[in-house]
């Protein structure tokens, strides 16, 4: 069973991030991901970047992932 900490590590190792926080119960996860890679990208494109970083784990280990994908500017504005 995947832990939130493992999922956080997968994301951090798979893409450049300024901040990643993951919570969840092993099947359903919520993530806040802050990355400059998200600049000028739609929500779908941002999620695709995260899915790419997770690779096959999205099909095999992770059943549900809810994401907030923010640029560093978005994150700073949330303060």
mmJSON file of the N, C-alpha and C atoms, coordinates in Angstrom:
{"data_MODEL":{"atom_site":{
"group_PDB":["ATOM","ATOM","ATOM","ATOM","ATOM","ATOM","ATOM","ATOM","ATOM","ATOM","ATOM","ATOM","ATOM","ATOM","ATOM","ATOM","ATOM","ATOM","ATOM","ATOM","ATOM","ATOM","ATOM","ATOM","ATOM","ATOM","ATOM","ATOM","ATOM","ATOM","ATOM","ATOM","ATOM","ATOM","ATOM","ATOM","ATOM","ATOM","ATOM","ATOM","ATOM","ATOM","ATOM","ATOM","ATOM","ATOM","ATOM","ATOM","ATOM","ATOM","ATOM","ATOM","ATOM","ATOM","ATOM","ATOM","ATOM","ATOM","ATOM","ATOM","ATOM","ATOM","ATOM","ATOM","ATOM","ATOM","ATOM","ATOM","ATOM","ATOM","ATOM","ATOM","ATOM","ATOM","ATOM","ATOM","ATOM","ATOM","ATOM","ATOM","ATOM","ATOM","ATOM","ATOM","ATOM","ATOM","ATOM","ATOM","ATOM","ATOM","ATOM","ATOM","ATOM","ATOM","ATOM","ATOM","ATOM","ATOM","ATOM","ATOM","ATOM","ATOM","ATOM","ATOM","ATOM","ATOM","ATOM","ATOM","ATOM","ATOM","ATOM","ATOM","ATOM","ATOM","ATOM","ATOM","ATOM","ATOM","ATOM","ATOM","ATOM","ATOM","ATOM","ATOM","ATOM","ATOM","ATOM","ATOM","ATOM","ATOM","ATOM","ATOM","ATOM","ATOM","ATOM","ATOM","ATOM","ATOM","ATOM","ATOM","ATOM","ATOM","ATOM","ATOM","ATOM","ATOM","ATOM","ATOM","ATOM","ATOM","ATOM","ATOM","ATOM","ATOM","ATOM","ATOM","ATOM","ATOM","ATOM","ATOM","ATOM","ATOM","ATOM","ATOM","ATOM","ATOM","ATOM","ATOM","ATOM","ATOM","ATOM","ATOM","ATOM","ATOM","ATOM","ATOM","ATOM","ATOM","ATOM","ATOM","ATOM","ATOM","ATOM","ATOM","ATOM","ATOM","ATOM","ATOM","ATOM","ATOM","ATOM","ATOM","ATOM","ATOM","ATOM","ATOM","ATOM","ATOM","ATOM","ATOM","ATOM","ATOM","ATOM","ATOM","ATOM","ATOM","ATOM","ATOM","ATOM","ATOM","ATOM","ATOM","ATOM","ATOM","ATOM","ATOM","ATOM","ATOM","ATOM","ATOM","ATOM","ATOM","ATOM","ATOM","ATOM","ATOM","ATOM","ATOM","ATOM","ATOM","ATOM","ATOM","ATOM","ATOM","ATOM","ATOM","ATOM"],
"id":[1,2,3,4,5,6,7,8,9,10,11,12,13,14,15,16,17,18,19,20,21,22,23,24,25,26,27,28,29,30,31,32,33,34,35,36,37,38,39,40,41,42,43,44,45,46,47,48,49,50,51,52,53,54,55,56,57,58,59,60,61,62,63,64,65,66,67,68,69,70,71,72,73,74,75,76,77,78,79,80,81,82,83,84,85,86,87,88,89,90,91,92,93,94,95,96,97,98,99,100,101,102,103,104,105,106,107,108,109,110,111,112,113,114,115,116,117,118,119,120,121,122,123,124,125,126,127,128,129,130,131,132,133,134,135,136,137,138,139,140,141,142,143,144,145,146,147,148,149,150,151,152,153,154,155,156,157,158,159,160,161,162,163,164,165,166,167,168,169,170,171,172,173,174,175,176,177,178,179,180,181,182,183,184,185,186,187,188,189,190,191,192,193,194,195,196,197,198,199,200,201,202,203,204,205,206,207,208,209,210,211,212,213,214,215,216,217,218,219,220,221,222,223,224,225,226,227,228,229,230,231,232,233,234,235,236,237],
"type_symbol":["N","C","C","N","C","C","N","C","C","N","C","C","N","C","C","N","C","C","N","C","C","N","C","C","N","C","C","N","C","C","N","C","C","N","C","C","N","C","C","N","C","C","N","C","C","N","C","C","N","C","C","N","C","C","N","C","C","N","C","C","N","C","C","N","C","C","N","C","C","N","C","C","N","C","C","N","C","C","N","C","C","N","C","C","N","C","C","N","C","C","N","C","C","N","C","C","N","C","C","N","C","C","N","C","C","N","C","C","N","C","C","N","C","C","N","C","C","N","C","C","N","C","C","N","C","C","N","C","C","N","C","C","N","C","C","N","C","C","N","C","C","N","C","C","N","C","C","N","C","C","N","C","C","N","C","C","N","C","C","N","C","C","N","C","C","N","C","C","N","C","C","N","C","C","N","C","C","N","C","C","N","C","C","N","C","C","N","C","C","N","C","C","N","C","C","N","C","C","N","C","C","N","C","C","N","C","C","N","C","C","N","C","C","N","C","C","N","C","C","N","C","C","N","C","C","N","C","C","N","C","C","N","C","C","N","C","C"],
"label_atom_id":["N","CA","C","N","CA","C","N","CA","C","N","CA","C","N","CA","C","N","CA","C","N","CA","C","N","CA","C","N","CA","C","N","CA","C","N","CA","C","N","CA","C","N","CA","C","N","CA","C","N","CA","C","N","CA","C","N","CA","C","N","CA","C","N","CA","C","N","CA","C","N","CA","C","N","CA","C","N","CA","C","N","CA","C","N","CA","C","N","CA","C","N","CA","C","N","CA","C","N","CA","C","N","CA","C","N","CA","C","N","CA","C","N","CA","C","N","CA","C","N","CA","C","N","CA","C","N","CA","C","N","CA","C","N","CA","C","N","CA","C","N","CA","C","N","CA","C","N","CA","C","N","CA","C","N","CA","C","N","CA","C","N","CA","C","N","CA","C","N","CA","C","N","CA","C","N","CA","C","N","CA","C","N","CA","C","N","CA","C","N","CA","C","N","CA","C","N","CA","C","N","CA","C","N","CA","C","N","CA","C","N","CA","C","N","CA","C","N","CA","C","N","CA","C","N","CA","C","N","CA","C","N","CA","C","N","CA","C","N","CA","C","N","CA","C","N","CA","C","N","CA","C","N","CA","C","N","CA","C","N","CA","C","N","CA","C","N","CA","C","N","CA","C","N","CA","C"],
"label_alt_id":[null,null,null,null,null,null,null,null,null,null,null,null,null,null,null,null,null,null,null,null,null,null,null,null,null,null,null,null,null,null,null,null,null,null,null,null,null,null,null,null,null,null,null,null,null,null,null,null,null,null,null,null,null,null,null,null,null,null,null,null,null,null,null,null,null,null,null,null,null,null,null,null,null,null,null,null,null,null,null,null,null,null,null,null,null,null,null,null,null,null,null,null,null,null,null,null,null,null,null,null,null,null,null,null,null,null,null,null,null,null,null,null,null,null,null,null,null,null,null,null,null,null,null,null,null,null,null,null,null,null,null,null,null,null,null,null,null,null,null,null,null,null,null,null,null,null,null,null,null,null,null,null,null,null,null,null,null,null,null,null,null,null,null,null,null,null,null,null,null,null,null,null,null,null,null,null,null,null,null,null,null,null,null,null,null,null,null,null,null,null,null,null,null,null,null,null,null,null,null,null,null,null,null,null,null,null,null,null,null,null,null,null,null,null,null,null,null,null,null,null,null,null,null,null,null,null,null,null,null,null,null,null,null,null,null,null,null],
"label_comp_id":["UNK","UNK","UNK","UNK","UNK","UNK","UNK","UNK","UNK","UNK","UNK","UNK","UNK","UNK","UNK","UNK","UNK","UNK","UNK","UNK","UNK","UNK","UNK","UNK","UNK","UNK","UNK","UNK","UNK","UNK","UNK","UNK","UNK","UNK","UNK","UNK","UNK","UNK","UNK","UNK","UNK","UNK","UNK","UNK","UNK","UNK","UNK","UNK","UNK","UNK","UNK","UNK","UNK","UNK","UNK","UNK","UNK","UNK","UNK","UNK","UNK","UNK","UNK","UNK","UNK","UNK","UNK","UNK","UNK","UNK","UNK","UNK","UNK","UNK","UNK","UNK","UNK","UNK","UNK","UNK","UNK","UNK","UNK","UNK","UNK","UNK","UNK","UNK","UNK","UNK","UNK","UNK","UNK","UNK","UNK","UNK","UNK","UNK","UNK","UNK","UNK","UNK","UNK","UNK","UNK","UNK","UNK","UNK","UNK","UNK","UNK","UNK","UNK","UNK","UNK","UNK","UNK","UNK","UNK","UNK","UNK","UNK","UNK","UNK","UNK","UNK","UNK","UNK","UNK","UNK","UNK","UNK","UNK","UNK","UNK","UNK","UNK","UNK","UNK","UNK","UNK","UNK","UNK","UNK","UNK","UNK","UNK","UNK","UNK","UNK","UNK","UNK","UNK","UNK","UNK","UNK","UNK","UNK","UNK","UNK","UNK","UNK","UNK","UNK","UNK","UNK","UNK","UNK","UNK","UNK","UNK","UNK","UNK","UNK","UNK","UNK","UNK","UNK","UNK","UNK","UNK","UNK","UNK","UNK","UNK","UNK","UNK","UNK","UNK","UNK","UNK","UNK","UNK","UNK","UNK","UNK","UNK","UNK","UNK","UNK","UNK","UNK","UNK","UNK","UNK","UNK","UNK","UNK","UNK","UNK","UNK","UNK","UNK","UNK","UNK","UNK","UNK","UNK","UNK","UNK","UNK","UNK","UNK","UNK","UNK","UNK","UNK","UNK","UNK","UNK","UNK","UNK","UNK","UNK","UNK","UNK","UNK"],
"label_asym_id":["A","A","A","A","A","A","A","A","A","A","A","A","A","A","A","A","A","A","A","A","A","A","A","A","A","A","A","A","A","A","A","A","A","A","A","A","A","A","A","A","A","A","A","A","A","A","A","A","A","A","A","A","A","A","A","A","A","A","A","A","A","A","A","A","A","A","A","A","A","A","A","A","A","A","A","A","A","A","A","A","A","A","A","A","A","A","A","A","A","A","A","A","A","A","A","A","A","A","A","A","A","A","A","A","A","A","A","A","A","A","A","A","A","A","A","A","A","A","A","A","A","A","A","A","A","A","A","A","A","A","A","A","A","A","A","A","A","A","A","A","A","A","A","A","A","A","A","A","A","A","A","A","A","A","A","A","A","A","A","A","A","A","A","A","A","A","A","A","A","A","A","A","A","A","A","A","A","A","A","A","A","A","A","A","A","A","A","A","A","A","A","A","A","A","A","A","A","A","A","A","A","A","A","A","A","A","A","A","A","A","A","A","A","A","A","A","A","A","A","A","A","A","A","A","A","A","A","A","A","A","A","A","A","A","A","A","A"],
"label_entity_id":["1","1","1","1","1","1","1","1","1","1","1","1","1","1","1","1","1","1","1","1","1","1","1","1","1","1","1","1","1","1","1","1","1","1","1","1","1","1","1","1","1","1","1","1","1","1","1","1","1","1","1","1","1","1","1","1","1","1","1","1","1","1","1","1","1","1","1","1","1","1","1","1","1","1","1","1","1","1","1","1","1","1","1","1","1","1","1","1","1","1","1","1","1","1","1","1","1","1","1","1","1","1","1","1","1","1","1","1","1","1","1","1","1","1","1","1","1","1","1","1","1","1","1","1","1","1","1","1","1","1","1","1","1","1","1","1","1","1","1","1","1","1","1","1","1","1","1","1","1","1","1","1","1","1","1","1","1","1","1","1","1","1","1","1","1","1","1","1","1","1","1","1","1","1","1","1","1","1","1","1","1","1","1","1","1","1","1","1","1","1","1","1","1","1","1","1","1","1","1","1","1","1","1","1","1","1","1","1","1","1","1","1","1","1","1","1","1","1","1","1","1","1","1","1","1","1","1","1","1","1","1","1","1","1","1","1","1"],
"label_seq_id":[1,1,1,2,2,2,3,3,3,4,4,4,5,5,5,6,6,6,7,7,7,8,8,8,9,9,9,10,10,10,11,11,11,12,12,12,13,13,13,14,14,14,15,15,15,16,16,16,17,17,17,18,18,18,19,19,19,20,20,20,21,21,21,22,22,22,23,23,23,24,24,24,25,25,25,26,26,26,27,27,27,28,28,28,29,29,29,30,30,30,31,31,31,32,32,32,33,33,33,34,34,34,35,35,35,36,36,36,37,37,37,38,38,38,39,39,39,40,40,40,41,41,41,42,42,42,43,43,43,44,44,44,45,45,45,46,46,46,47,47,47,48,48,48,49,49,49,50,50,50,51,51,51,52,52,52,53,53,53,54,54,54,55,55,55,56,56,56,57,57,57,58,58,58,59,59,59,60,60,60,61,61,61,62,62,62,63,63,63,64,64,64,65,65,65,66,66,66,67,67,67,68,68,68,69,69,69,70,70,70,71,71,71,72,72,72,73,73,73,74,74,74,75,75,75,76,76,76,77,77,77,78,78,78,79,79,79],
"pdbx_PDB_ins_code":[null,null,null,null,null,null,null,null,null,null,null,null,null,null,null,null,null,null,null,null,null,null,null,null,null,null,null,null,null,null,null,null,null,null,null,null,null,null,null,null,null,null,null,null,null,null,null,null,null,null,null,null,null,null,null,null,null,null,null,null,null,null,null,null,null,null,null,null,null,null,null,null,null,null,null,null,null,null,null,null,null,null,null,null,null,null,null,null,null,null,null,null,null,null,null,null,null,null,null,null,null,null,null,null,null,null,null,null,null,null,null,null,null,null,null,null,null,null,null,null,null,null,null,null,null,null,null,null,null,null,null,null,null,null,null,null,null,null,null,null,null,null,null,null,null,null,null,null,null,null,null,null,null,null,null,null,null,null,null,null,null,null,null,null,null,null,null,null,null,null,null,null,null,null,null,null,null,null,null,null,null,null,null,null,null,null,null,null,null,null,null,null,null,null,null,null,null,null,null,null,null,null,null,null,null,null,null,null,null,null,null,null,null,null,null,null,null,null,null,null,null,null,null,null,null,null,null,null,null,null,null,null,null,null,null,null,null],
"Cartn_x":[0.848,0.0,0.893,0.591,1.347,0.977,1.986,1.75,1.792,1.221,1.325,2.783,3.638,5.056,5.716,5.366,5.908,5.428,4.151,3.591,4.256,4.464,5.15,6.548,7.257,8.592,8.575,7.58,7.466,7.314,6.468,6.238,7.513,8.139,9.351,10.488,10.592,11.649,11.341,10.066,9.662,9.566,9.55,9.445,9.982,10.368,10.887,9.717,9.804,8.738,9.333,8.592,8.969,8.373,7.237,6.535,5.62,5.594,4.651,4.176,2.873,2.286,1.196,1.251,0.289,-0.324,-1.623,-2.344,-3.159,-3.562,-4.391,-4.383,-5.158,-5.362,-4.77,-3.956,-3.373,-4.064,-5.287,-6.024,-6.446,-6.857,-7.3,-6.354,-5.872,-4.876,-5.287,-4.8,-4.937,-3.544,-3.213,-1.877,-1.95,-1.048,-0.808,0.591,0.689,1.965,2.233,3.39,3.788,5.014,4.905,6.007,5.988,7.169,7.295,6.926,6.986,6.605,5.143,4.337,2.909,2.588,3.566,3.312,2.813,1.806,1.239,0.67,0.29,-0.311,-1.757,-2.618,-4.0,-4.018,-5.141,-5.282,-5.018,-5.556,-5.348,-3.863,-3.181,-1.756,-0.947,-1.323,-0.636,-0.795,-2.016,-2.27,-1.521,-1.438,-0.703,0.774,1.352,2.747,2.923,1.967,2.044,1.856,0.881,0.663,1.908,2.568,3.792,4.862,4.977,5.96,5.659,4.385,3.985,4.049,3.987,4.088,3.035,3.451,2.531,1.924,2.483,1.925,0.475,0.113,-1.272,-2.246,-1.829,-2.719,-2.612,-1.427,-1.163,-1.3,-0.899,-0.84,-1.817,-2.128,-2.904,-4.294,-5.304,-6.67,-7.328,-7.015,-7.623,-6.651,-6.481,-5.588,-6.255,-6.535,-7.068,-5.89,-5.767,-4.585,-4.951,-4.177,-4.111,-2.744,-2.71,-1.445,-1.267,-0.273,-0.093,1.275,1.337,2.627,3.154,4.446,4.949,4.201,3.786,3.033,1.653,0.98,-0.324,-0.191,0.863,1.109,1.37,2.168,2.48,1.225,0.343,-0.888,-1.833,-1.763,-2.611,-2.143,-0.845,-0.166,-0.408],
"Cartn_y":[-1.181,0.0,1.245,2.172,3.418,4.349,4.973,5.945,7.356,8.328,9.714,10.15,9.706,10.072,9.512,8.275,7.679,8.446,8.75,9.487,10.853,11.517,12.807,12.657,11.623,11.366,11.074,10.309,10.006,11.301,12.189,13.454,14.298,14.424,15.244,14.695,13.391,12.785,12.838,12.967,12.928,14.266,15.35,16.677,17.725,18.859,19.954,20.605,20.627,21.198,22.134,23.178,24.067,23.594,22.906,22.428,21.28,20.244,19.137,18.702,18.592,18.067,17.076,15.874,14.825,14.265,14.095,13.409,12.294,11.325,10.26,9.02,8.03,6.809,5.561,5.744,4.603,4.262,4.706,4.489,5.816,6.749,8.066,9.114,9.993,10.98,12.379,13.368,14.774,15.364,16.119,16.692,18.176,18.929,20.317,20.335,20.742,20.706,22.102,22.649,23.97,23.797,24.274,24.114,25.226,25.711,26.686,26.068,24.75,24.066,24.305,24.704,24.906,26.26,27.158,28.471,28.315,29.09,29.116,27.766,26.926,25.628,25.616,24.924,24.742,23.755,23.651,22.695,21.271,20.929,19.597,19.358,20.327,20.18,20.026,20.741,20.629,19.219,18.707,17.356,16.315,16.538,15.609,15.547,16.685,16.695,15.833,15.923,15.119,13.641,13.333,11.938,11.359,12.161,11.704,11.396,12.25,12.019,10.729,10.4,9.191,7.934,8.104,6.963,5.905,4.644,3.519,3.419,4.128,4.075,4.547,5.455,5.944,4.816,3.853,2.737,1.597,1.422,0.229,0.426,1.589,1.785,2.819,3.815,4.965,4.906,4.833,4.687,6.039,7.019,8.339,9.399,10.438,11.531,12.85,13.632,14.981,15.938,16.881,17.754,19.223,20.01,21.448,21.682,22.171,22.401,23.901,24.441,25.888,26.313,27.495,28.102,28.712,29.044,29.707,31.014,31.716,32.962,32.704,31.653,31.266,30.921,30.168,29.709,30.913,31.861,33.054,33.891,33.957,34.721,34.09,32.756,32.057,32.324,32.665,33.048,32.386],
"Cartn_z":[0.0,0.0,0.0,-0.868,-0.978,0.163,0.761,1.829,1.246,1.944,1.477,1.317,2.211,2.143,0.877,0.529,-0.695,-1.923,-1.956,-3.084,-3.219,-2.107,-2.111,-2.71,-2.32,-2.852,-4.337,-4.799,-6.225,-7.032,-6.542,-7.247,-7.236,-6.077,-5.967,-6.818,-6.934,-7.741,-9.233,-9.584,-10.98,-11.673,-10.889,-11.486,-10.519,-11.063,-10.239,-9.51,-8.178,-7.361,-6.318,-6.006,-4.918,-3.593,-3.683,-2.482,-2.882,-2.066,-2.249,-0.871,-0.711,0.519,0.121,0.679,0.325,1.604,1.579,2.649,2.0,2.794,2.245,3.1,2.641,3.415,2.757,1.718,1.038,-0.26,-0.432,-1.68,-2.306,-1.456,-1.906,-1.328,-2.2,-1.792,-2.227,-1.47,-1.823,-1.81,-2.866,-2.974,-3.322,-2.718,-3.1,-3.683,-4.946,-5.654,-6.216,-5.878,-6.346,-7.233,-8.48,-9.418,-10.46,-10.799,-11.879,-13.221,-13.314,-14.554,-14.917,-13.948,-14.177,-14.812,-14.896,-15.487,-16.926,-17.258,-18.616,-19.057,-18.103,-18.405,-17.894,-18.633,-18.175,-17.012,-16.364,-15.268,-15.76,-16.923,-17.489,-17.758,-18.353,-18.638,-17.351,-16.314,-15.016,-14.464,-14.521,-14.006,-14.831,-16.139,-16.995,-16.604,-16.214,-15.761,-14.516,-13.606,-12.377,-12.715,-13.559,-13.957,-14.623,-15.443,-16.1,-15.048,-14.037,-12.97,-12.211,-12.07,-11.334,-12.195,-13.498,-14.407,-14.152,-14.206,-14.051,-12.662,-11.711,-10.347,-10.314,-11.239,-11.261,-11.575,-12.347,-12.688,-11.693,-11.132,-10.333,-8.822,-8.326,-6.875,-6.342,-7.159,-6.691,-7.309,-6.465,-6.965,-7.214,-6.394,-6.558,-6.051,-6.861,-6.495,-6.844,-5.82,-5.99,-5.858,-6.802,-6.801,-6.866,-6.126,-6.333,-6.959,-8.178,-8.88,-9.039,-8.34,-8.257,-8.738,-9.347,-9.642,-8.336,-8.267,-7.06,-6.768,-7.818,-7.623,-7.048,-7.541,-6.991,-5.508,-5.193,-3.822,-2.898,-3.36,-2.56,-2.314,-3.312,-3.182,-2.167,-2.032,-1.05,0.374,0.466,1.666,2.887],
"occupancy":[1.0,1.0,1.0,1.0,1.0,1.0,1.0,1.0,1.0,1.0,1.0,1.0,1.0,1.0,1.0,1.0,1.0,1.0,1.0,1.0,1.0,1.0,1.0,1.0,1.0,1.0,1.0,1.0,1.0,1.0,1.0,1.0,1.0,1.0,1.0,1.0,1.0,1.0,1.0,1.0,1.0,1.0,1.0,1.0,1.0,1.0,1.0,1.0,1.0,1.0,1.0,1.0,1.0,1.0,1.0,1.0,1.0,1.0,1.0,1.0,1.0,1.0,1.0,1.0,1.0,1.0,1.0,1.0,1.0,1.0,1.0,1.0,1.0,1.0,1.0,1.0,1.0,1.0,1.0,1.0,1.0,1.0,1.0,1.0,1.0,1.0,1.0,1.0,1.0,1.0,1.0,1.0,1.0,1.0,1.0,1.0,1.0,1.0,1.0,1.0,1.0,1.0,1.0,1.0,1.0,1.0,1.0,1.0,1.0,1.0,1.0,1.0,1.0,1.0,1.0,1.0,1.0,1.0,1.0,1.0,1.0,1.0,1.0,1.0,1.0,1.0,1.0,1.0,1.0,1.0,1.0,1.0,1.0,1.0,1.0,1.0,1.0,1.0,1.0,1.0,1.0,1.0,1.0,1.0,1.0,1.0,1.0,1.0,1.0,1.0,1.0,1.0,1.0,1.0,1.0,1.0,1.0,1.0,1.0,1.0,1.0,1.0,1.0,1.0,1.0,1.0,1.0,1.0,1.0,1.0,1.0,1.0,1.0,1.0,1.0,1.0,1.0,1.0,1.0,1.0,1.0,1.0,1.0,1.0,1.0,1.0,1.0,1.0,1.0,1.0,1.0,1.0,1.0,1.0,1.0,1.0,1.0,1.0,1.0,1.0,1.0,1.0,1.0,1.0,1.0,1.0,1.0,1.0,1.0,1.0,1.0,1.0,1.0,1.0,1.0,1.0,1.0,1.0,1.0,1.0,1.0,1.0,1.0,1.0,1.0,1.0,1.0,1.0,1.0,1.0,1.0,1.0,1.0,1.0,1.0,1.0,1.0],
"B_iso_or_equiv":[0.0,0.0,0.0,0.0,0.0,0.0,0.0,0.0,0.0,0.0,0.0,0.0,0.0,0.0,0.0,0.0,0.0,0.0,0.0,0.0,0.0,0.0,0.0,0.0,0.0,0.0,0.0,0.0,0.0,0.0,0.0,0.0,0.0,0.0,0.0,0.0,0.0,0.0,0.0,0.0,0.0,0.0,0.0,0.0,0.0,0.0,0.0,0.0,0.0,0.0,0.0,0.0,0.0,0.0,0.0,0.0,0.0,0.0,0.0,0.0,0.0,0.0,0.0,0.0,0.0,0.0,0.0,0.0,0.0,0.0,0.0,0.0,0.0,0.0,0.0,0.0,0.0,0.0,0.0,0.0,0.0,0.0,0.0,0.0,0.0,0.0,0.0,0.0,0.0,0.0,0.0,0.0,0.0,0.0,0.0,0.0,0.0,0.0,0.0,0.0,0.0,0.0,0.0,0.0,0.0,0.0,0.0,0.0,0.0,0.0,0.0,0.0,0.0,0.0,0.0,0.0,0.0,0.0,0.0,0.0,0.0,0.0,0.0,0.0,0.0,0.0,0.0,0.0,0.0,0.0,0.0,0.0,0.0,0.0,0.0,0.0,0.0,0.0,0.0,0.0,0.0,0.0,0.0,0.0,0.0,0.0,0.0,0.0,0.0,0.0,0.0,0.0,0.0,0.0,0.0,0.0,0.0,0.0,0.0,0.0,0.0,0.0,0.0,0.0,0.0,0.0,0.0,0.0,0.0,0.0,0.0,0.0,0.0,0.0,0.0,0.0,0.0,0.0,0.0,0.0,0.0,0.0,0.0,0.0,0.0,0.0,0.0,0.0,0.0,0.0,0.0,0.0,0.0,0.0,0.0,0.0,0.0,0.0,0.0,0.0,0.0,0.0,0.0,0.0,0.0,0.0,0.0,0.0,0.0,0.0,0.0,0.0,0.0,0.0,0.0,0.0,0.0,0.0,0.0,0.0,0.0,0.0,0.0,0.0,0.0,0.0,0.0,0.0,0.0,0.0,0.0,0.0,0.0,0.0,0.0,0.0,0.0],
"pdbx_formal_charge":[null,null,null,null,null,null,null,null,null,null,null,null,null,null,null,null,null,null,null,null,null,null,null,null,null,null,null,null,null,null,null,null,null,null,null,null,null,null,null,null,null,null,null,null,null,null,null,null,null,null,null,null,null,null,null,null,null,null,null,null,null,null,null,null,null,null,null,null,null,null,null,null,null,null,null,null,null,null,null,null,null,null,null,null,null,null,null,null,null,null,null,null,null,null,null,null,null,null,null,null,null,null,null,null,null,null,null,null,null,null,null,null,null,null,null,null,null,null,null,null,null,null,null,null,null,null,null,null,null,null,null,null,null,null,null,null,null,null,null,null,null,null,null,null,null,null,null,null,null,null,null,null,null,null,null,null,null,null,null,null,null,null,null,null,null,null,null,null,null,null,null,null,null,null,null,null,null,null,null,null,null,null,null,null,null,null,null,null,null,null,null,null,null,null,null,null,null,null,null,null,null,null,null,null,null,null,null,null,null,null,null,null,null,null,null,null,null,null,null,null,null,null,null,null,null,null,null,null,null,null,null,null,null,null,null,null,null],
"auth_seq_id":[1,1,1,2,2,2,3,3,3,4,4,4,5,5,5,6,6,6,7,7,7,8,8,8,9,9,9,10,10,10,11,11,11,12,12,12,13,13,13,14,14,14,15,15,15,16,16,16,17,17,17,18,18,18,19,19,19,20,20,20,21,21,21,22,22,22,23,23,23,24,24,24,25,25,25,26,26,26,27,27,27,28,28,28,29,29,29,30,30,30,31,31,31,32,32,32,33,33,33,34,34,34,35,35,35,36,36,36,37,37,37,38,38,38,39,39,39,40,40,40,41,41,41,42,42,42,43,43,43,44,44,44,45,45,45,46,46,46,47,47,47,48,48,48,49,49,49,50,50,50,51,51,51,52,52,52,53,53,53,54,54,54,55,55,55,56,56,56,57,57,57,58,58,58,59,59,59,60,60,60,61,61,61,62,62,62,63,63,63,64,64,64,65,65,65,66,66,66,67,67,67,68,68,68,69,69,69,70,70,70,71,71,71,72,72,72,73,73,73,74,74,74,75,75,75,76,76,76,77,77,77,78,78,78,79,79,79],
"auth_comp_id":["UNK","UNK","UNK","UNK","UNK","UNK","UNK","UNK","UNK","UNK","UNK","UNK","UNK","UNK","UNK","UNK","UNK","UNK","UNK","UNK","UNK","UNK","UNK","UNK","UNK","UNK","UNK","UNK","UNK","UNK","UNK","UNK","UNK","UNK","UNK","UNK","UNK","UNK","UNK","UNK","UNK","UNK","UNK","UNK","UNK","UNK","UNK","UNK","UNK","UNK","UNK","UNK","UNK","UNK","UNK","UNK","UNK","UNK","UNK","UNK","UNK","UNK","UNK","UNK","UNK","UNK","UNK","UNK","UNK","UNK","UNK","UNK","UNK","UNK","UNK","UNK","UNK","UNK","UNK","UNK","UNK","UNK","UNK","UNK","UNK","UNK","UNK","UNK","UNK","UNK","UNK","UNK","UNK","UNK","UNK","UNK","UNK","UNK","UNK","UNK","UNK","UNK","UNK","UNK","UNK","UNK","UNK","UNK","UNK","UNK","UNK","UNK","UNK","UNK","UNK","UNK","UNK","UNK","UNK","UNK","UNK","UNK","UNK","UNK","UNK","UNK","UNK","UNK","UNK","UNK","UNK","UNK","UNK","UNK","UNK","UNK","UNK","UNK","UNK","UNK","UNK","UNK","UNK","UNK","UNK","UNK","UNK","UNK","UNK","UNK","UNK","UNK","UNK","UNK","UNK","UNK","UNK","UNK","UNK","UNK","UNK","UNK","UNK","UNK","UNK","UNK","UNK","UNK","UNK","UNK","UNK","UNK","UNK","UNK","UNK","UNK","UNK","UNK","UNK","UNK","UNK","UNK","UNK","UNK","UNK","UNK","UNK","UNK","UNK","UNK","UNK","UNK","UNK","UNK","UNK","UNK","UNK","UNK","UNK","UNK","UNK","UNK","UNK","UNK","UNK","UNK","UNK","UNK","UNK","UNK","UNK","UNK","UNK","UNK","UNK","UNK","UNK","UNK","UNK","UNK","UNK","UNK","UNK","UNK","UNK","UNK","UNK","UNK","UNK","UNK","UNK","UNK","UNK","UNK","UNK","UNK","UNK"],
"auth_asym_id":["A","A","A","A","A","A","A","A","A","A","A","A","A","A","A","A","A","A","A","A","A","A","A","A","A","A","A","A","A","A","A","A","A","A","A","A","A","A","A","A","A","A","A","A","A","A","A","A","A","A","A","A","A","A","A","A","A","A","A","A","A","A","A","A","A","A","A","A","A","A","A","A","A","A","A","A","A","A","A","A","A","A","A","A","A","A","A","A","A","A","A","A","A","A","A","A","A","A","A","A","A","A","A","A","A","A","A","A","A","A","A","A","A","A","A","A","A","A","A","A","A","A","A","A","A","A","A","A","A","A","A","A","A","A","A","A","A","A","A","A","A","A","A","A","A","A","A","A","A","A","A","A","A","A","A","A","A","A","A","A","A","A","A","A","A","A","A","A","A","A","A","A","A","A","A","A","A","A","A","A","A","A","A","A","A","A","A","A","A","A","A","A","A","A","A","A","A","A","A","A","A","A","A","A","A","A","A","A","A","A","A","A","A","A","A","A","A","A","A","A","A","A","A","A","A","A","A","A","A","A","A","A","A","A","A","A","A"],
"auth_atom_id":["N","CA","C","N","CA","C","N","CA","C","N","CA","C","N","CA","C","N","CA","C","N","CA","C","N","CA","C","N","CA","C","N","CA","C","N","CA","C","N","CA","C","N","CA","C","N","CA","C","N","CA","C","N","CA","C","N","CA","C","N","CA","C","N","CA","C","N","CA","C","N","CA","C","N","CA","C","N","CA","C","N","CA","C","N","CA","C","N","CA","C","N","CA","C","N","CA","C","N","CA","C","N","CA","C","N","CA","C","N","CA","C","N","CA","C","N","CA","C","N","CA","C","N","CA","C","N","CA","C","N","CA","C","N","CA","C","N","CA","C","N","CA","C","N","CA","C","N","CA","C","N","CA","C","N","CA","C","N","CA","C","N","CA","C","N","CA","C","N","CA","C","N","CA","C","N","CA","C","N","CA","C","N","CA","C","N","CA","C","N","CA","C","N","CA","C","N","CA","C","N","CA","C","N","CA","C","N","CA","C","N","CA","C","N","CA","C","N","CA","C","N","CA","C","N","CA","C","N","CA","C","N","CA","C","N","CA","C","N","CA","C","N","CA","C","N","CA","C","N","CA","C","N","CA","C","N","CA","C","N","CA","C","N","CA","C","N","CA","C","N","CA","C","N","CA","C"],
"pdbx_PDB_model_num":[1,1,1,1,1,1,1,1,1,1,1,1,1,1,1,1,1,1,1,1,1,1,1,1,1,1,1,1,1,1,1,1,1,1,1,1,1,1,1,1,1,1,1,1,1,1,1,1,1,1,1,1,1,1,1,1,1,1,1,1,1,1,1,1,1,1,1,1,1,1,1,1,1,1,1,1,1,1,1,1,1,1,1,1,1,1,1,1,1,1,1,1,1,1,1,1,1,1,1,1,1,1,1,1,1,1,1,1,1,1,1,1,1,1,1,1,1,1,1,1,1,1,1,1,1,1,1,1,1,1,1,1,1,1,1,1,1,1,1,1,1,1,1,1,1,1,1,1,1,1,1,1,1,1,1,1,1,1,1,1,1,1,1,1,1,1,1,1,1,1,1,1,1,1,1,1,1,1,1,1,1,1,1,1,1,1,1,1,1,1,1,1,1,1,1,1,1,1,1,1,1,1,1,1,1,1,1,1,1,1,1,1,1,1,1,1,1,1,1,1,1,1,1,1,1,1,1,1,1,1,1,1,1,1,1,1,1]
}}}
